Every structure is written in structure tokens, then in C-alpha cells.
């Protein structure tokens, strides 16, 4: 599935709203702590896709994320659409 479909599916899987004031920093912190895990690698892939504004995902990748991380993915997508961060800040992984 493409990036918009993946983000929509991630948003549907969680009913919670992210409490992170700075979702990009929260994602960086998560990757710093858990980057070697499947969830950390998947989050890094999402960040790269958001930076490029395109990406391909398998539906099974949704199941790598905890509910909390899915809410972070949704918050990251929202921040990207709002233009909340400079382009260079998205190049995280």
C-alpha cells in the first residue's frame, strides 16, 4: 500500500490522540532507544517515507506498531501535512 493508505490504516487502528507535543522529537527518541527492534525500523521507514512524501508498505507492517506508536505515526503524518517542521528536519534515519 502507498503512504496515504498506510497512514489512513494506522489512524483507523487507534482511537487515541497523541500526547506528544513534538512528534518528530518523540520519534527520534523512540528510534534512539528502540531502533534495532522491528518497531523501531518500521518507524524509521515511516519517517523516511514522510520525508520523501511517498513510500510503499505491506499491510503486515501495521502490526509491528504498538497502539502508542501508531498514534505517534498519525501525529507525524499530521505534522507533515501541516508543514510543522522544515524539510531538513525530516531526514532523521
NUZAVO-732818 format. One line per 4 residues: number of its first residue (from 0); for each residue x, y, z of C-alpha. Coordinates in Angstrom, 2 decimals, padded with zeros to 5 digits. Layout:
residues N
NUM = X/Y/Z; ... .
***
This chain:
residues 93
0 = 000.00/000.00/000.00; 001.14/003.55/-000.61; 001.95/006.08/002.12; -001.50/007.76/002.31 .
4 = -003.23/004.37/002.56; -000.79/003.25/005.25; -001.33/006.41/007.30; -005.11/006.07/006.95 .
8 = -004.95/002.44/008.07; -002.73/003.36/011.03; -005.16/006.08/012.07; -008.09/003.65/011.88 .
12 = -006.30/001.13/014.10; -006.06/003.52/017.03; -008.71/005.61/018.71; -006.24/007.58/020.77 .
16 = -004.78/011.01/020.15; -001.06/011.51/020.50; 000.01/013.37/023.62; 003.41/014.25/022.16 .
20 = 003.91/017.99/021.82; 006.79/017.37/019.41; 006.06/014.16/017.49; 009.24/014.32/015.43 .
24 = 011.41/014.53/018.55; 009.38/011.73/020.14; 010.03/009.59/017.05; 013.76/010.36/017.20 .
28 = 013.83/009.41/020.88; 011.99/006.16/020.15; 014.40/005.28/017.35; 017.39/006.12/019.57 .
32 = 016.08/003.74/022.23; 014.48/001.03/020.07; 015.99/001.45/016.62; 017.25/-002.12/016.46 .
36 = 013.77/-003.57/017.01; 011.28/-004.29/014.24; 009.08/-001.48/015.55; 011.99/000.97/015.56 .
40 = 012.98/000.04/012.00; 009.36/000.37/010.87; 009.08/003.83/012.44; 012.29/004.85/010.70 .
44 = 010.77/003.64/007.41; 007.69/005.79/008.05; 009.88/008.83/008.73; 011.80/008.26/005.50 .
48 = 008.52/007.92/003.59; 007.17/011.11/005.15; 010.41/012.90/004.23; 010.09/011.71/000.63 .
52 = 006.28/012.12/000.68; 005.97/008.63/-000.79; 006.59/005.05/000.19; 005.33/001.51/-000.12 .
56 = 004.26/-000.58/002.84; 002.94/-004.06/003.40; -000.27/-004.23/005.40; 001.52/-006.52/007.84 .
60 = 003.81/-003.63/008.82; 000.89/-002.06/010.68; 001.08/-004.91/013.16; 004.67/-004.06/014.09 .
64 = 003.47/-000.96/015.94; 002.09/-000.70/019.45; -001.02/001.43/019.93; 001.13/004.25/021.32 .
68 = 003.46/004.19/018.33; 000.52/004.11/015.91; -000.75/007.32/017.49; 002.72/008.76/017.00 .
72 = 002.66/007.73/013.32; -000.67/009.54/012.91; 000.71/012.63/014.67; 003.78/012.59/012.42 .
76 = 001.60/012.44/009.32; -000.49/015.34/010.59; 002.65/017.37/011.33; 003.94/016.66/007.83 .
80 = 000.69/017.76/006.21; 000.67/020.94/008.31; 004.26/021.79/007.38; 005.17/021.93/011.03 .
84 = 008.85/021.09/010.50; 011.45/022.21/007.97; 012.28/019.72/005.21; 015.75/019.04/006.62 .
88 = 014.31/018.02/009.99; 012.52/015.04/008.43; 015.79/013.43/007.41; 016.16/011.56/010.67 .
92 = 017.16/007.96/009.99 .
***
